[in-house]
Every structure is written in structure tokens, then in C-alpha cells.
């Protein structure tokens, strides 16, 4: 056992004439990684705040239309767009979707008009049904229309409710006078004063 640990240590620990170079390169990599996490507002993605979604400017029309809808009173973006039936599923979906978004935006491959993906459609539909379950069990509604529950569960909600909650979002021209909270500049104030 001790021989194996020594073998691992000799493999991991650099020779003495390389130690300074390894420490410098390691410090640079840790510094760059820390800067990337800071500038991307990494910690904000653990919250459910809708302001997090406008960290990316391309989400401004979605934020603006949501903020003018009735849904803003009771929901956040994650209430609709992320599975909420399980803690681990919730954060796994956020991480997977976030990495996809980060990759697209880093590579500058974002489309002009955003369309929801299949996994997102499943999450939204599940959350619609979870929040509006009473519409499927209220006998006053189901008696009024034959096969109400069955016909409603066979189609996604947005086939009829196309404008809920985002309206017709194509660009910021959809909501020209909307106020969208812009993310604060990641440049520290001491650096701003030094640049002026």
C-alpha cells in the first residue's frame, strides 16, 4: 500500500526543477477559471430569480413579456421551464440546460429567435399540469364539455394558449417600451476609476 502511494506521489509531484513552473501555470489556470466564474455570474444560476435569465441579453424579450403577464405574480422562469417534481432532477436539468446555453453563447451561435427544445417542452407541460391540476379535476368544468380531461391531456397546453405567458415573442420589437433589468457590469469599481 505504501509503495503504491509513493508511486502516485512521484507521478503527481513534479521534479524540483519544474516546481516553480507548475505553481505558476497552476496559479494562472486557477485565476482564469475564477475570472470566468466571476464574469459569468456563476452563483446567480443557483437562484430562481428571473433576473438571472437576462444575464444573457438575448433573453430580454422573454423577460419583458413574462413581466407583463399574469404569470409574473405567481411564477418565476424556473417554475415553468425546469422540472420541479424532484430536487436532483431540477438541478440536473438546470446544469445541463445551462451548459448548453453557455456553450451556445460562448461560441456566438445563438439564434435571433429562440425556440424551446423538446426537453424544455416536456418540463413546461409537466409544470402546466402540476400548477393547473384543478382544471382537470373540477367537475363544474369537466361536465360542461365531453371528454374535457382526456382531450386536454392529449395536446400540449400551448396549442390553445399560444400567448401565455410570453405573447408573440420574436425580438425586443415585440415589447418596444419594456424595461428589462440589465446585469451589473462585472468590472470592479476600482478598475473603472483607474481606467477613467
C-alpha positions in Angstrom: 0.0 0.0 0.0 2.8 2.4 0.9 4.7 1.6 -2.3 1.6 2.4 -4.3 1.1 5.8 -2.5 4.8 6.6 -3.2 4.4 5.7 -6.8 1.3 8.0 -7.1 3.2 10.8 -5.3 6.2 10.6 -7.6 3.8 10.8 -10.6 1.8 13.8 -9.2 4.6 15.8 -7.6 6.8 17.4 -10.3 10.6 17.3 -10.1 12.1 20.1 -8.1 13.4 22.0 -11.2 9.8 22.1 -12.5 8.0 23.1 -9.3 8.1 26.9 -10.0 6.7 26.5 -13.5 4.0 24.1 -12.3 3.0 26.5 -9.5 2.9 29.5 -11.9 0.8 27.6 -14.6 -1.5 26.3 -11.8 -2.0 29.8 -10.4 -2.7 31.1 -13.9 -5.3 28.4 -14.6 -7.0 28.9 -11.2 -7.0 32.6 -11.8 -8.6 32.3 -15.3 -11.2 29.8 -14.0 -12.1 32.1 -11.1 -12.4 35.0 -13.5 -14.6 33.1 -15.9 -16.9 32.0 -13.0 -17.0 35.6 -11.7 -17.7 37.3 -15.1 -20.4 34.7 -15.9 -22.2 35.4 -12.6 -21.9 31.7 -11.8 -23.6 31.9 -8.3 -26.7 33.6 -9.7 -27.6 30.4 -11.6 -28.3 28.7 -8.3 -31.2 31.0 -7.6 -34.7 31.1 -9.1 -34.6 34.8 -9.8 -35.9 35.8 -13.2 -33.2 38.5 -13.4 -30.7 35.6 -13.8 -32.3 34.8 -17.2 -31.4 38.3 -18.5 -27.7 37.7 -17.8 -27.8 36.8 -21.5 -29.1 39.8 -23.4 -30.9 37.5 -25.9 -33.4 36.6 -23.2 -34.6 40.2 -22.8 -37.9 39.8 -24.9 -38.8 36.7 -22.9 -38.2 38.5 -19.6 -40.1 41.6 -20.8 -43.2 39.6 -21.9 -43.2 37.5 -18.8 -43.0 40.6 -16.6 -46.2 42.0 -18.3 -48.1 38.7 -17.9 -50.3 37.4 -15.1 -47.8 34.6 -14.5 -45.3 37.0 -13.0 -47.5 37.3 -9.9 -47.1 33.6 -9.1 -44.2 32.1 -11.0 -40.6 32.5 -12.0 -38.9 31.3 -15.1 -37.8 28.1 -13.3 -41.3 27.4 -12.1 -42.3 26.8 -15.7 -39.1 25.9 -17.6 -37.4 23.5 -15.1 -38.8 20.2 -13.8 -40.0 20.8 -10.2 -41.0 17.3 -9.2 -37.6 16.2 -7.8 -34.7 18.2 -6.3 -32.0 16.2 -8.2 -33.9 16.3 -11.5 -34.4 20.1 -11.0 -30.7 20.8 -10.6 -29.5 18.3 -13.2 -31.8 19.9 -15.8 -30.6 23.4 -14.8 -27.0 22.3 -15.1 -27.5 20.5 -18.4 -29.5 23.3 -19.9 -27.1 25.9 -18.5 -24.1 24.3 -20.1 -25.9 24.1 -23.4 -26.7 27.8 -23.2 -23.2 28.8 -22.0 -21.7 26.8 -24.9 -24.0 28.4 -27.5 -23.4 31.9 -26.2 -19.7 31.5 -25.8 -19.4 30.2 -29.4 -21.7 33.1 -30.6 -24.1 30.6 -32.2 -27.3 31.9 -30.6 -30.3 32.2 -33.0 -32.1 35.5 -33.5 -35.4 33.9 -32.3 -35.3 31.3 -29.5 -37.4 28.2 -29.8 -37.9 25.8 -26.9 -36.3 22.4 -27.2 -38.1 19.0 -26.7 -36.8 18.6 -23.2 -38.0 22.1 -22.3 -41.4 21.4 -23.8 -41.7 18.4 -21.5 -40.8 20.4 -18.5 -43.2 23.2 -19.3 -46.1 20.8 -20.0 -45.4 19.0 -16.7 -45.4 22.2 -14.8 -48.6 23.5 -16.5 -50.3 20.3 -15.5 -48.9 20.5 -11.9 -50.0 24.1 -11.3 -53.3 23.9 -13.1 -54.4 20.4 -12.0 -57.7 21.7 -10.6 -58.8 22.5 -14.2 -58.7 18.7 -14.9 -60.5 17.6 -11.7 -63.1 20.3 -11.2 -66.4 18.7 -12.1 -68.0 22.0 -13.0 -65.6 22.3 -15.9 -65.4 18.7 -16.9 -69.2 18.2 -17.0 -69.6 21.3 -19.3 -67.6 19.7 -22.0 -67.5 16.0 -23.0 -64.1 14.3 -22.6 -62.6 17.5 -21.3 -59.8 15.9 -19.3 -58.8 13.4 -21.9 -58.7 15.8 -24.8 -56.8 18.4 -22.8 -54.1 15.9 -21.7 -53.5 14.6 -25.2 -52.4 18.0 -26.5 -49.8 20.5 -25.1 -51.4 23.5 -23.4 -49.8 26.0 -25.8 -51.8 24.6 -28.8 -54.6 26.8 -27.5 -52.8 29.1 -25.1 -50.1 30.3 -27.6 -49.8 33.7 -26.0 -49.3 32.5 -22.4 -47.2 33.9 -20.8 -44.8 35.3 -23.4 -47.1 36.5 -26.1 -45.7 36.6 -29.6 -42.0 37.0 -28.9 -39.8 37.5 -31.9 -37.5 40.2 -30.6 -37.5 43.2 -28.4 -39.7 44.9 -31.1 -42.5 42.7 -29.6 -42.3 44.8 -26.5 -40.7 48.1 -27.6 -41.1 50.0 -24.3 -40.4 47.2 -21.9 -37.9 47.8 -19.1 -35.5 44.9 -18.7 -33.1 44.9 -15.8 -29.6 44.9 -17.2 -27.0 42.9 -15.3 -24.4 45.0 -13.5 -21.0 45.4 -15.0 -18.6 42.7 -13.8 -15.8 45.3 -13.9 -14.8 46.1 -10.3 -15.3 49.8 -9.3 -11.5 50.3 -8.5 -10.7 49.2 -12.1 -13.3 51.6 -13.5 -11.8 54.5 -11.6 -8.3 53.5 -12.7 -9.4 53.4 -16.4 -11.0 57.0 -16.2 
